[in-house]
Amino acid sequence: MSSKDDRKGLESLSRRQFNMGLAALPLIGMSGMSMANTQFPTAKVNTTKLAITDTEVTVGQLHSATGTMAISETGSIQAERLAIEQINAMGGVLGRQIKVIQEDGASDWPTFAEKSKKLLVNDRVAAVFGCWTSASRKAVLPIFEKENGMLYYPTFYEGLEQSKNVIYTGQEATQQIIYGLDWVQKEKNAKSFFLIGSDYIWPRTSNKIARKHIENFQKGKVVGEEYYPLGHTNFNSLINKIKVAKPDCVYAIVVGGSNVAFYKQMKAAGITADKQLLLTISVTEDELLGIGGENCNGFYACMKYFQSLDNANNKKFVEAFKAKYGAKEVIGDVTQAAYLGPWLWKATVEKAGSFDIDKVAAASPGIELKTAPEGYVKIHENHHLWSKARIGQIQSDGQFKLIAESPNLIEPNPFPKGYQ
Amino acid sequence: MTASEIWNIVMMQGFAGLSLFSVLLLMGLGLAIIFGQMGVINMAHGEFMTIGAYTIFLASTLTETYAPGLMPYYFLIAIGIAFVLAFAVGWMAEWALIRHLYRRPLDTLLATWGLSLGMQQIFRSTFGAKEVSPTLPEWLMGSWSPAEGLDIPINGLFVLALTVLVAGGVFVMLYRSRWGLRVRATVANRTMANAIGINTKKTDRMTFAIGCGIAGVAGAAFTTIGSTGPTSGSLYIVDAFLVVTFGGAASLFGTVASAFGIAQAQSITEFFLTGSMAKVITLLAIITILMIRPQGLFALKVRR
């Protein structure tokens, strides 16, 4: 079954432009659809009264387009739109064009819950691409489980979660953390670490995993662990503490506006890449727009995707993204993970031969995507993705230079033993 | 650790406190004028700072494109423009919104909060939801190291100098100019000031606009140490109110003293404890002092 999916996946991008031409001819498009629909009659592919007609399938998109989180979620909204447009240009899913209902979570967790209920109960959408922060995901999770919906969640996150109703297209913590720590230990000979984070669940859980790995597996030393409130803008005291502790490596998980303040003040205090090794898991190309590459060039980040990745899939993706949204746009790790969502859903529906949530959930493990910009990904039994981890070095133009990547796909392990 | 290393850390930590003091004072000054002198709770203060920040961004982009040779100097001019822009927007906001609400202080809270949300969305629609990064002149970046292992941030020095300048200017304006006299008369007794021929409406508008202009200067200066985005201003608003309330609303000297106290308390506790605990302790201390002295550190002695 999977080999058939691969063939479709490979065809997909090369056939795109051809199909775009076809879309201009409605008659041909119509006949194509009716053919598909005798093969996949609505009564058969939709037994649970989802919003699916002979020609159309409705999905939901639920991100913050307004409020503080709009900074981060805009990229995800754009990437999912792009993927859906490309899928539609290829002829849609099971012969049906994808229609999107976009809801705004407005950076407010109760609003996310309310809107997800609206999408699942009133609109009966077949899948939802959405959420960004863990808080918003936690807010909608019980609703997706109760109303039996399907969520494709793009952000790298802290793990410790697994649901039949969610596909996690970003990395869970161990995939991102362990490879990076091993790399600085082996390549940069780092033995002592200073852990820094914004004060909420993701940095705290991630640093907990990092500390266990450093102390129990690497036999290294954690010389400091510090958390600052979200939105904190003054890091001079912290920087002095780093100077006192003299760690081999600073491990930073600072987010939001604090991120900009942190790196600007580090540079102003004379902590630059030629004097200090720093590894972060919270700076992507999107964050670099705000920080400015010149304020943190030479530091390292561990992610699964960088815009500068040199492969054919990624080149096509970056080109299409810039053609749609403008040449100045940048693509960060989460934006790419969001782009995977619609493609993974399409492959899964085609494998299951049905839009039914239960069948899609059951068919998900083992779904592969060879056209992913990050390379090749596969859905694991636990609904997370197998993926590589990569080390990038920040350049002053706001892009990353790929320094290292894991030789194999890393297995997702949301409940890591020995790290709790 | 050697003695010289300890000395360096003490010096740098001392400067960290001083630097935080200047940041707090600069963000509090504009609010001290508006809240302290006029009693208007300006929740949009942060957004007036954001106007300043985006002014720097625009100026840096324009300079880079059209006059790259001027890059080292544009920053100082842009700070001036930031004042003018924020002043103008403040003037209009006072005319359109605030002046109708002087007798209803709690309504100004809601109205200015609405204003802040609206301004945030305007920034988002104009400049995009993502943060931007103005290119700063080379001389503002990096550190000054007078000795081995001792790094004093240049942007910190710059903000400190600017704060001294602005605070000095406000003192002179308030206590040595006709406008200052009118403002103080209006604060002391609005009806009486009106009766002796002071145009209190005009004074109010000027006061509000100057407060907003100073917020614009603060926002412009903070691009050297913080982020520039649609919601960047909201990062500062709580601290700004804290400084003004703790200092005693109507007293400019109180604002200075309170910024100094909070900055030192926070930066010292931050050095010895974790960041979040430092914040908790600082806030607890402020609350305790405010319970004992609800009027703040320095209150104006006037007959009400």
Boltz contact constraints between the chains, C-beta under 6 A:
constraints:
  - contact:
      token1: [A, 68]
      token2: [B, 231]
      max_distance: 6.0
  - contact:
      token1: [A, 70]
      token2: [B, 129]
      max_distance: 6.0
  - contact:
      token1: [A, 71]
      token2: [B, 129]
      max_distance: 6.0
  - contact:
      token1: [A, 71]
      token2: [B, 130]
      max_distance: 6.0
  - contact:
      token1: [A, 71]
      token2: [B, 131]
      max_distance: 6.0
  - contact:
      token1: [A, 71]
      token2: [B, 229]
      max_distance: 6.0
  - contact:
      token1: [A, 74]
      token2: [B, 129]
      max_distance: 6.0
  - contact:
      token1: [A, 199]
      token2: [B, 276]
      max_distance: 6.0
  - contact:
      token1: [A, 226]
      token2: [B, 274]
      max_distance: 6.0
  - contact:
      token1: [A, 226]
      token2: [B, 275]
      max_distance: 6.0
  - contact:
      token1: [A, 227]
      token2: [B, 275]
      max_distance: 6.0
  - contact:
      token1: [A, 227]
      token2: [B, 276]
      max_distance: 6.0
  - contact:
      token1: [A, 228]
      token2: [B, 275]
      max_distance: 6.0
  - contact:
      token1: [A, 229]
      token2: [B, 276]
      max_distance: 6.0
  - contact:
      token1: [A, 229]
      token2: [B, 279]
      max_distance: 6.0
  - contact:
      token1: [A, 231]
      token2: [B, 235]
      max_distance: 6.0
  - contact:
      token1: [A, 233]
      token2: [B, 226]
      max_distance: 6.0
  - contact:
      token1: [A, 233]
      token2: [B, 235]
      max_distance: 6.0
  - contact:
      token1: [A, 234]
      token2: [B, 20]
      max_distance: 6.0
  - contact:
      token1: [A, 236]
      token2: [B, 16]
      max_distance: 6.0
  - contact:
      token1: [A, 236]
      token2: [B, 19]
      max_distance: 6.0
  - contact:
      token1: [A, 237]
      token2: [B, 16]
      max_distance: 6.0
  - contact:
      token1: [A, 237]
      token2: [B, 267]
      max_distance: 6.0
  - contact:
      token1: [A, 237]
      token2: [B, 270]
      max_distance: 6.0
  - contact:
      token1: [A, 237]
      token2: [B, 271]
      max_distance: 6.0
  - contact:
      token1: [A, 240]
      token2: [B, 9]
      max_distance: 6.0
  - contact:
      token1: [A, 240]
      token2: [B, 12]
      max_distance: 6.0
  - contact:
      token1: [A, 240]
      token2: [B, 13]
      max_distance: 6.0
  - contact:
      token1: [A, 244]
      token2: [B, 9]
      max_distance: 6.0
  - contact:
      token1: [A, 257]
      token2: [B, 227]
      max_distance: 6.0
  - contact:
      token1: [A, 257]
      token2: [B, 232]
      max_distance: 6.0
  - contact:
      token1: [A, 257]
      token2: [B, 235]
      max_distance: 6.0
  - contact:
      token1: [A, 260]
      token2: [B, 226]
      max_distance: 6.0
  - contact:
      token1: [A, 260]
      token2: [B, 227]
      max_distance: 6.0
  - contact:
      token1: [A, 261]
      token2: [B, 226]
      max_distance: 6.0
  - contact:
      token1: [A, 264]
      token2: [B, 225]
      max_distance: 6.0
  - contact:
      token1: [A, 265]
      token2: [B, 225]
      max_distance: 6.0
  - contact:
      token1: [A, 268]
      token2: [B, 143]
      max_distance: 6.0
  - contact:
      token1: [A, 268]
      token2: [B, 153]
      max_distance: 6.0
  - contact:
      token1: [A, 268]
      token2: [B, 155]
      max_distance: 6.0
  - contact:
      token1: [A, 269]
      token2: [B, 143]
      max_distance: 6.0
  - contact:
      token1: [A, 269]
      token2: [B, 151]
      max_distance: 6.0
  - contact:
      token1: [A, 269]
      token2: [B, 153]
      max_distance: 6.0
  - contact:
      token1: [A, 270]
      token2: [B, 143]
      max_distance: 6.0
  - contact:
      token1: [A, 270]
      token2: [B, 151]
      max_distance: 6.0
  - contact:
      token1: [A, 289]
      token2: [B, 130]
      max_distance: 6.0
  - contact:
      token1: [A, 289]
      token2: [B, 131]
      max_distance: 6.0
  - contact:
      token1: [A, 290]
      token2: [B, 131]
      max_distance: 6.0
  - contact:
      token1: [A, 290]
      token2: [B, 133]
      max_distance: 6.0
  - contact:
      token1: [A, 290]
      token2: [B, 227]
      max_distance: 6.0
  - contact:
      token1: [A, 292]
      token2: [B, 133]
      max_distance: 6.0
